[in-house]
Structure formats: structure tokens, C-alpha cells
Amino acid sequence: MAPVPGTSGAVLDIDRLYIRRIDGGAYLVIDSISNSLDVVPDDTFRDVFVDCNCDSKYYGYYAKRYGTTHEGLRRLIEEDLEEKVKTTSVIICPSYRCNCCCCYCYQQSGAPVLGTMDEGMLERILGFAREILTDGVTEHNNLQLFGGEPFLPENEWIVKAILETCRDLKVPFIATSNLVQMDAFRRTLYVYRGYIARICTTIDGDRDTHNRNRPSKVDTDPFSTVVENIDYLLGIGIRVNVAFNVDRMSMDRISSFLDIAETKGWTDNPLVSLEIGRVDDRLLEGCADGIVSESELLESIIALDAERGLPGNIRLAFLKATEPLAQAIGLGFNQKEWGRSRYYYCWASTPSDRIMYIDSGGNVFRCTYTVGRPELRVCSLDVMRPDSGMPTGNVLLEDDECWSCSIGGYCSGGCMNTRRISKKRVCEEERANFDNFVDRVVIPWVRNKTEERGVRSVSNV
């Protein structure tokens, strides 16, 4: 159906709206561009959305509410990008070696055979970091460690050199580590603790689940070692982000994860952030069994919150298409994806922050999921520029199918890595995920709100 102009000149493009019949003689209407939700009574729905009665007293309201044009969307995107605080992150991968064999590792299917970074390569990377991190420096600029596993004993000199650079430049240090062999770095981390913004690690549920999902090559009980090292970091004043990567087989262990956090005193420790995210398979390699959708995970978290109450320092991670509406109805659970702008799928597809992963071969990557895949690198260090890998354009503006899709403003085209392989699969999975989100989360929320208020509609979320 073509857009129909009202008497006020506003246009109602019905085909771009997500519409679902619900109980109580009403329709649920969602606009993914304006992130608006309405429960519209049958008679009004028929008058406005079926008969397209431009003279209806409600037509002008809905046409204006859902009337964002293509050019209007472009302005919204530009304004949002302009307001964002720009961050620069140089993330160094000393090698792809690791002391664990995590079942869902996305580097296990073809990471390049590269040795540990040599002194010459590290000097080149740190030289580049000195230039870019002090160019328009902000408090959010940082130098990071990634891998493989960065805290391997043979990497100690690399870690020290990076921390010394952070001290020279007065920029924070961040590392992502499994913490299995962090013992060898305790003294170094203590000395430089004032420049360490946080250490990010993972505990997958309880001891048995963690040791099954994240078995170590050097430790028979990695779970206990990780917990011990987290406590050491907290004891010397270093912030720790503790994440649980959930799949279908471990989803019933979220409560165990929270029990451990409570027992250790992490739930009310200001140095701790707890995070629950889902395992995924962006490159469709079949390396992660039992993947749950983001809507399934959100539904599980809502039930757990109702059952036991969630601590204030926990956040849900990696909600994408469901995140704007979940936030609007108060079910976002503290998610904050730094660097991501509205109408972009993720931070990596948002042309805002300058973020670059650089490995021991001088390969430069933009997205976390592409690290270790030479075919997905953006360039080499030899031709690296400050804006290398920065995405351009916006799928929602450039793809007519996405613009006309009823969840286009939420999905924003989906993951670009998956999209390169199969756009059809992206569309199918995002649609199924959002349909489940509406059925299992949004409609129950609407029912509760309308019953609480004794009215037939909820709007202006």
C-alpha cells in the first residue's frame, strides 16, 4: 500500500509499520524508525490503518508519529553521530596463541599461524599509538590488549611495554583475558595499577559448566584460578568486568553465576561489572552449538529478575534489534554499547569511534569477530591511517528492502559479517528474533500496563 497523505500533509506509510493483532479488541502498532509503540483500538485501527481515512481525527496524529521520511532519517542519523563522544582505541594482539580451548571461540576456525609479536612490530604499533592517541585526545582514548590470550608468560615484556606507554601518554589500559596464567603478571599489574581502567574476563556459570566450556591446556581447574585472580585484581583496586557467555546448554546456569557473584561479594563491589551475553556465530561456521536468540535470553533474564531480583551492577550485553524498544519499556537491564549509534547494528558498523585491532603480522581489523581472519582485515599497518576501517554509509538509508521493512529501524541491516555471507539468513533470523520478542516480552508487558492503568492503550514509549 502506498503512503497516504493526511489533511495536515503528514504521510502514513503503513507498510513500514509492525502490526500485530492482540487480545482485547486492539492492534499493537510499532514503528521501528521512531521507536514508538501504540495499542490501537479496533475501530480506530480500521478507520486509520485499513480505510486510510485521512479525515479521521486520529489520522494526523498517527501520520505525524510514524511519518519519518528518508531525509528525516538522514538528519536523525547525522545529529546522533554529531553528538557522540569520539573514542580512539588501539588494541594489540601479541599472538593468537591461547592456553584454553573454549568451545565457542570464534578464532578456532582458521586463525593465522603467526608467531608472538617481535620487538620491531611492537615498536611500530606503539609509535602509531602515540600519534593517534594524542591526536584530539579525550578521556575515553585507550590502549588495549587482546588475543588469543595476552597474559601468557612469554608476553610479559610486551605487557610491560604497553603499560609503560600508557603511563607516558596518560591513557587508560584495558585487557581481555581468561586470567588462567595471570599469576605471572601480578607484580607488573600492581606496579601499573593506576593506569589500568579494567580487566575483562569470563566465568561461565558454575565450576563444572565453566571448566567444560572453557577447558585449559595448563590448568585442571581453570574456574578456581580465574576466581582467585579476580579477587587479587579487586584487592589491588583494579576494576573487573566478569562476563557469562550463555548458550542453550548453559542458560539454566545464570542463577549459579549470580550465586557465585553474591558469595564473593561482587554484586555490591563498585569495582565489579557483571555481564550476561550470548554466544553467537557471526561467520556461520557452526562453531557454537545451541545458540539462543537475544529475545530468548532477554525473556530468561526477565523471569530471573522476577524470581530473585538482579543486582544493580549487572548488565545484559549484545542486544541489537530488540534493544531500543526493550530500553523504552524499561527492560534494557543496563545495556550500554559504547560507540553504537541508533540506526546502526553495532559499534563496529557505526562511523564514530576509531577502533583498530593490530596483530603480530601487522594486520589491522575493525570488528572483534574478524580478528585473526586475514581475508577480513581492513588494511596492513604499512598503510594504516587514523580512519582506516571506519565504516561509511548506512544500510538503512542505502538498502530499499531495509528501509521498507517493518523492523528495519531496529535491525539496521543486521551484522555486516553475516550479511556478506547470506543476507537472506540475516533477514530470516532477525525477523524470527523480533517476532519472538514481541510475543514473549512486549505483548505481556502491554497486557500488564493496560490492566494496571485500566485503559486500552499504551503509547509514547
NORWO-V509386 format. One record per residue. N is the residue number from 1. RES is the residue in one letter. PSI is psi as a letter, one per 20 degrees, with the letter a starting at -180 (999 if undefined). NEAR is the number of other ideal C-beta (glycine too) atoms within 10 Angstrom. D_FIRST is the distance of its C-alpha to the first C-alpha in whole Angstrom. Layout:
n: [N | N]
res: [RES | RES]
psi: [PSI | PSI]
near: [NEAR | NEAR]
d_first: [D_FIRST | D_FIRST]
//
This chain:
n: [1 | 2 | 3 | 4 | 5 | 6 | 7 | 8 | 9 | 10 | 11 | 12 | 13 | 14 | 15 | 16 | 17 | 18 | 19 | 20 | 21 | 22 | 23 | 24 | 25 | 26 | 27 | 28 | 29 | 30 | 31 | 32 | 33 | 34 | 35 | 36 | 37 | 38 | 39 | 40 | 41 | 42 | 43 | 44 | 45 | 46 | 47 | 48 | 49 | 50 | 51 | 52 | 53 | 54 | 55 | 56 | 57 | 58 | 59 | 60 | 61 | 62 | 63 | 64 | 65 | 66 | 67 | 68 | 69 | 70 | 71 | 72 | 73 | 74 | 75 | 76 | 77 | 78 | 79 | 80 | 81 | 82 | 83 | 84 | 85 | 86 | 87 | 88 | 89 | 90 | 91 | 92 | 93 | 94 | 95 | 96 | 97 | 98 | 99 | 100 | 101 | 102 | 103 | 104 | 105 | 106 | 107 | 108 | 109 | 110 | 111 | 112 | 113 | 114 | 115 | 116 | 117 | 118 | 119 | 120 | 121 | 122 | 123 | 124 | 125 | 126 | 127 | 128 | 129 | 130 | 131 | 132 | 133 | 134 | 135 | 136 | 137 | 138 | 139 | 140 | 141 | 142 | 143 | 144 | 145 | 146 | 147 | 148 | 149 | 150 | 151 | 152 | 153 | 154 | 155 | 156 | 157 | 158 | 159 | 160 | 161 | 162 | 163 | 164 | 165 | 166 | 167 | 168 | 169 | 170 | 171 | 172 | 173 | 174 | 175 | 176 | 177 | 178 | 179 | 180 | 181 | 182 | 183 | 184 | 185 | 186 | 187 | 188 | 189 | 190 | 191 | 192 | 193 | 194 | 195 | 196 | 197 | 198 | 199 | 200 | 201 | 202 | 203 | 204 | 205 | 206 | 207 | 208 | 209 | 210 | 211 | 212 | 213 | 214 | 215 | 216 | 217 | 218 | 219 | 220 | 221 | 222 | 223 | 224 | 225 | 226 | 227 | 228 | 229 | 230 | 231 | 232 | 233 | 234 | 235 | 236 | 237 | 238 | 239 | 240 | 241 | 242 | 243 | 244 | 245 | 246 | 247 | 248 | 249 | 250 | 251 | 252 | 253 | 254 | 255 | 256 | 257 | 258 | 259 | 260 | 261 | 262 | 263 | 264 | 265 | 266 | 267 | 268 | 269 | 270 | 271 | 272 | 273 | 274 | 275 | 276 | 277 | 278 | 279 | 280 | 281 | 282 | 283 | 284 | 285 | 286 | 287 | 288 | 289 | 290 | 291 | 292 | 293 | 294 | 295 | 296 | 297 | 298 | 299 | 300 | 301 | 302 | 303 | 304 | 305 | 306 | 307 | 308 | 309 | 310 | 311 | 312 | 313 | 314 | 315 | 316 | 317 | 318 | 319 | 320 | 321 | 322 | 323 | 324 | 325 | 326 | 327 | 328 | 329 | 330 | 331 | 332 | 333 | 334 | 335 | 336 | 337 | 338 | 339 | 340 | 341 | 342 | 343 | 344 | 345 | 346 | 347 | 348 | 349 | 350 | 351 | 352 | 353 | 354 | 355 | 356 | 357 | 358 | 359 | 360 | 361 | 362 | 363 | 364 | 365 | 366 | 367 | 368 | 369 | 370 | 371 | 372 | 373 | 374 | 375 | 376 | 377 | 378 | 379 | 380 | 381 | 382 | 383 | 384 | 385 | 386 | 387 | 388 | 389 | 390 | 391 | 392 | 393 | 394 | 395 | 396 | 397 | 398 | 399 | 400 | 401 | 402 | 403 | 404 | 405 | 406 | 407 | 408 | 409 | 410 | 411 | 412 | 413 | 414 | 415 | 416 | 417 | 418 | 419 | 420 | 421 | 422 | 423 | 424 | 425 | 426 | 427 | 428 | 429 | 430 | 431 | 432 | 433 | 434 | 435 | 436 | 437 | 438 | 439 | 440 | 441 | 442 | 443 | 444 | 445 | 446 | 447 | 448 | 449 | 450 | 451 | 452 | 453 | 454 | 455 | 456 | 457 | 458 | 459 | 460 | 461]
res: [M | A | P | V | P | G | T | S | G | A | V | L | D | I | D | R | L | Y | I | R | R | I | D | G | G | A | Y | L | V | I | D | S | I | S | N | S | L | D | V | V | P | D | D | T | F | R | D | V | F | V | D | C | N | C | D | S | K | Y | Y | G | Y | Y | A | K | R | Y | G | T | T | H | E | G | L | R | R | L | I | E | E | D | L | E | E | K | V | K | T | T | S | V | I | I | C | P | S | Y | R | C | N | C | C | C | C | Y | C | Y | Q | Q | S | G | A | P | V | L | G | T | M | D | E | G | M | L | E | R | I | L | G | F | A | R | E | I | L | T | D | G | V | T | E | H | N | N | L | Q | L | F | G | G | E | P | F | L | P | E | N | E | W | I | V | K | A | I | L | E | T | C | R | D | L | K | V | P | F | I | A | T | S | N | L | V | Q | M | D | A | F | R | R | T | L | Y | V | Y | R | G | Y | I | A | R | I | C | T | T | I | D | G | D | R | D | T | H | N | R | N | R | P | S | K | V | D | T | D | P | F | S | T | V | V | E | N | I | D | Y | L | L | G | I | G | I | R | V | N | V | A | F | N | V | D | R | M | S | M | D | R | I | S | S | F | L | D | I | A | E | T | K | G | W | T | D | N | P | L | V | S | L | E | I | G | R | V | D | D | R | L | L | E | G | C | A | D | G | I | V | S | E | S | E | L | L | E | S | I | I | A | L | D | A | E | R | G | L | P | G | N | I | R | L | A | F | L | K | A | T | E | P | L | A | Q | A | I | G | L | G | F | N | Q | K | E | W | G | R | S | R | Y | Y | Y | C | W | A | S | T | P | S | D | R | I | M | Y | I | D | S | G | G | N | V | F | R | C | T | Y | T | V | G | R | P | E | L | R | V | C | S | L | D | V | M | R | P | D | S | G | M | P | T | G | N | V | L | L | E | D | D | E | C | W | S | C | S | I | G | G | Y | C | S | G | G | C | M | N | T | R | R | I | S | K | K | R | V | C | E | E | E | R | A | N | F | D | N | F | V | D | R | V | V | I | P | W | V | R | N | K | T | E | E | R | G | V | R | S | V | S | N | V]
psi: [p | q | p | p | q | r | h | i | i | q | p | o | n | h | h | j | q | o | p | p | p | r | r | j | l | r | q | p | p | p | o | i | g | i | l | q | p | q | o | p | q | g | g | h | g | g | g | g | i | g | i | l | n | i | i | q | i | i | g | h | g | h | h | g | h | j | k | p | r | g | h | h | g | g | g | g | g | g | g | g | h | h | i | q | p | p | q | p | p | o | o | p | n | h | r | j | q | q | j | r | m | p | h | j | p | j | j | i | l | k | q | q | n | q | a | q | p | r | h | g | g | g | g | g | g | h | g | g | h | h | g | h | i | j | o | l | p | r | i | i | q | r | p | r | p | a | b | b | o | h | m | q | h | i | j | g | h | g | g | g | h | g | h | h | g | g | h | g | i | l | q | q | p | q | q | o | q | i | j | h | k | i | h | i | j | g | g | g | h | g | g | j | h | i | j | o | g | q | p | p | a | p | o | n | c | a | g | g | g | g | h | g | h | l | q | q | i | j | p | i | m | h | g | h | g | g | g | g | h | g | h | g | g | h | h | j | j | p | q | p | o | o | q | o | o | p | a | h | i | j | h | j | j | g | h | h | g | h | g | g | g | g | h | i | j | h | h | k | p | i | i | p | p | q | p | o | r | q | q | a | m | h | j | l | i | k | i | o | q | k | p | q | r | h | h | g | g | g | g | g | h | g | g | h | g | h | g | i | p | q | q | i | j | q | q | p | q | k | p | e | h | i | g | g | h | g | g | h | j | k | k | i | l | j | p | o | n | p | i | p | q | q | j | q | h | r | h | h | i | p | m | f | q | o | p | p | p | p | a | i | j | j | p | p | q | g | q | h | i | i | p | j | n | h | i | j | q | h | a | r | h | h | j | p | r | h | j | p | i | p | q | q | a | p | g | h | h | h | o | h | g | g | h | i | q | i | j | h | i | g | h | k | i | a | p | h | g | h | h | h | g | n | h | g | h | g | g | g | h | h | g | g | g | h | g | h | g | g | g | i | g | g | g | h | g | g | g | g | g | h | h | g | i | k | r | j | q | p | r | l | 999]
near: [10 | 8 | 15 | 16 | 14 | 22 | 11 | 13 | 10 | 19 | 16 | 24 | 19 | 18 | 11 | 19 | 19 | 21 | 14 | 14 | 10 | 16 | 9 | 12 | 11 | 22 | 19 | 19 | 22 | 23 | 20 | 25 | 23 | 16 | 15 | 19 | 22 | 23 | 21 | 22 | 15 | 14 | 11 | 20 | 22 | 13 | 18 | 25 | 20 | 12 | 11 | 18 | 15 | 16 | 9 | 17 | 10 | 17 | 24 | 19 | 18 | 25 | 24 | 16 | 17 | 22 | 21 | 20 | 12 | 11 | 9 | 12 | 19 | 14 | 11 | 17 | 19 | 11 | 10 | 15 | 17 | 8 | 8 | 15 | 11 | 13 | 17 | 22 | 21 | 25 | 22 | 27 | 25 | 27 | 21 | 20 | 17 | 20 | 18 | 20 | 12 | 19 | 19 | 19 | 16 | 21 | 18 | 15 | 13 | 12 | 21 | 14 | 7 | 19 | 11 | 16 | 22 | 10 | 10 | 8 | 19 | 20 | 11 | 16 | 27 | 20 | 11 | 18 | 25 | 16 | 10 | 20 | 23 | 13 | 11 | 11 | 13 | 12 | 10 | 16 | 23 | 22 | 26 | 21 | 24 | 22 | 25 | 25 | 22 | 23 | 27 | 23 | 11 | 11 | 23 | 14 | 12 | 23 | 22 | 14 | 17 | 25 | 22 | 14 | 22 | 23 | 14 | 11 | 18 | 12 | 24 | 17 | 24 | 19 | 27 | 20 | 21 | 25 | 26 | 23 | 21 | 22 | 14 | 14 | 23 | 13 | 10 | 15 | 21 | 15 | 13 | 19 | 14 | 11 | 18 | 20 | 16 | 19 | 24 | 19 | 22 | 21 | 27 | 27 | 25 | 17 | 16 | 12 | 19 | 25 | 17 | 15 | 21 | 22 | 14 | 20 | 10 | 12 | 17 | 9 | 12 | 23 | 22 | 13 | 19 | 24 | 21 | 12 | 24 | 22 | 13 | 17 | 23 | 19 | 10 | 11 | 11 | 21 | 17 | 21 | 17 | 24 | 19 | 26 | 23 | 27 | 19 | 13 | 16 | 22 | 20 | 12 | 20 | 19 | 14 | 19 | 23 | 22 | 15 | 21 | 21 | 13 | 10 | 16 | 11 | 24 | 18 | 11 | 16 | 8 | 15 | 22 | 18 | 23 | 19 | 24 | 18 | 23 | 24 | 19 | 16 | 18 | 19 | 12 | 12 | 8 | 15 | 19 | 12 | 13 | 15 | 19 | 19 | 24 | 23 | 19 | 23 | 27 | 19 | 17 | 20 | 19 | 11 | 16 | 13 | 9 | 9 | 12 | 9 | 21 | 15 | 10 | 18 | 23 | 18 | 22 | 20 | 18 | 24 | 19 | 25 | 27 | 21 | 18 | 27 | 23 | 17 | 14 | 15 | 9 | 22 | 18 | 18 | 15 | 19 | 10 | 15 | 12 | 20 | 21 | 21 | 17 | 24 | 25 | 23 | 20 | 18 | 21 | 23 | 24 | 16 | 20 | 20 | 23 | 22 | 25 | 23 | 26 | 28 | 22 | 18 | 18 | 22 | 23 | 25 | 23 | 21 | 16 | 21 | 22 | 24 | 25 | 19 | 15 | 6 | 16 | 22 | 18 | 16 | 14 | 17 | 8 | 10 | 19 | 12 | 13 | 11 | 16 | 19 | 16 | 16 | 6 | 10 | 22 | 21 | 24 | 17 | 10 | 17 | 10 | 11 | 20 | 17 | 11 | 21 | 18 | 23 | 24 | 26 | 26 | 25 | 29 | 24 | 23 | 23 | 21 | 19 | 20 | 19 | 11 | 14 | 12 | 15 | 9 | 13 | 21 | 18 | 11 | 18 | 26 | 15 | 12 | 21 | 24 | 14 | 17 | 25 | 22 | 13 | 17 | 20 | 24 | 16 | 13 | 20 | 23 | 15 | 11 | 15 | 18 | 10 | 9 | 10 | 6 | 10 | 14 | 16 | 20 | 13 | 9 | 18]
d_first: [0 | 4 | 7 | 9 | 12 | 15 | 18 | 20 | 18 | 16 | 12 | 10 | 8 | 7 | 6 | 10 | 12 | 14 | 14 | 17 | 19 | 22 | 26 | 27 | 24 | 21 | 18 | 19 | 16 | 17 | 16 | 18 | 18 | 20 | 22 | 21 | 21 | 20 | 21 | 19 | 21 | 20 | 20 | 18 | 15 | 15 | 15 | 13 | 10 | 10 | 11 | 10 | 14 | 15 | 18 | 18 | 21 | 19 | 16 | 18 | 19 | 16 | 14 | 18 | 18 | 15 | 15 | 17 | 16 | 17 | 21 | 21 | 21 | 23 | 26 | 25 | 26 | 29 | 31 | 31 | 33 | 35 | 36 | 37 | 40 | 41 | 43 | 45 | 46 | 49 | 49 | 52 | 52 | 56 | 55 | 53 | 56 | 55 | 58 | 55 | 53 | 50 | 48 | 44 | 46 | 43 | 46 | 48 | 46 | 47 | 49 | 51 | 55 | 56 | 59 | 59 | 59 | 62 | 63 | 62 | 59 | 59 | 61 | 58 | 55 | 57 | 58 | 54 | 53 | 56 | 54 | 51 | 51 | 53 | 51 | 49 | 50 | 49 | 50 | 47 | 48 | 50 | 52 | 51 | 52 | 50 | 51 | 52 | 54 | 55 | 58 | 60 | 64 | 64 | 62 | 64 | 65 | 61 | 60 | 63 | 62 | 59 | 60 | 63 | 60 | 58 | 61 | 62 | 58 | 58 | 55 | 54 | 54 | 51 | 52 | 50 | 53 | 53 | 57 | 59 | 61 | 61 | 65 | 66 | 64 | 65 | 68 | 65 | 62 | 65 | 66 | 63 | 61 | 61 | 58 | 56 | 53 | 52 | 52 | 50 | 50 | 49 | 51 | 49 | 49 | 53 | 56 | 55 | 52 | 52 | 55 | 53 | 50 | 52 | 55 | 58 | 60 | 63 | 62 | 63 | 61 | 59 | 57 | 60 | 61 | 58 | 58 | 62 | 60 | 58 | 60 | 62 | 60 | 59 | 63 | 63 | 60 | 57 | 54 | 52 | 49 | 49 | 46 | 45 | 43 | 41 | 41 | 40 | 44 | 45 | 42 | 45 | 47 | 45 | 48 | 51 | 50 | 50 | 53 | 55 | 53 | 55 | 58 | 58 | 57 | 54 | 52 | 54 | 55 | 53 | 54 | 52 | 48 | 47 | 43 | 41 | 39 | 38 | 39 | 37 | 37 | 35 | 36 | 35 | 39 | 40 | 42 | 41 | 41 | 39 | 37 | 35 | 32 | 31 | 30 | 33 | 35 | 34 | 34 | 37 | 38 | 37 | 39 | 42 | 42 | 42 | 45 | 47 | 46 | 45 | 47 | 46 | 47 | 44 | 41 | 38 | 37 | 35 | 32 | 29 | 25 | 26 | 29 | 27 | 26 | 29 | 31 | 29 | 30 | 33 | 33 | 34 | 37 | 39 | 37 | 37 | 36 | 38 | 37 | 33 | 31 | 27 | 24 | 27 | 28 | 31 | 34 | 35 | 32 | 32 | 34 | 36 | 39 | 42 | 42 | 44 | 46 | 49 | 51 | 55 | 54 | 52 | 49 | 46 | 43 | 40 | 39 | 41 | 39 | 40 | 44 | 46 | 44 | 46 | 43 | 40 | 43 | 42 | 45 | 49 | 51 | 53 | 50 | 48 | 47 | 46 | 42 | 42 | 39 | 37 | 34 | 32 | 28 | 25 | 23 | 20 | 20 | 21 | 19 | 15 | 15 | 17 | 15 | 11 | 13 | 13 | 17 | 17 | 19 | 22 | 22 | 22 | 23 | 25 | 29 | 30 | 33 | 31 | 28 | 30 | 31 | 28 | 25 | 23 | 26 | 25 | 21 | 23 | 25 | 23 | 21 | 24 | 25 | 23 | 22 | 26 | 26 | 24 | 25 | 29 | 29 | 26 | 26 | 30 | 30 | 28 | 30 | 33 | 32 | 31 | 34 | 36 | 34 | 34 | 31 | 27 | 25 | 26 | 24 | 25 | 26]
//
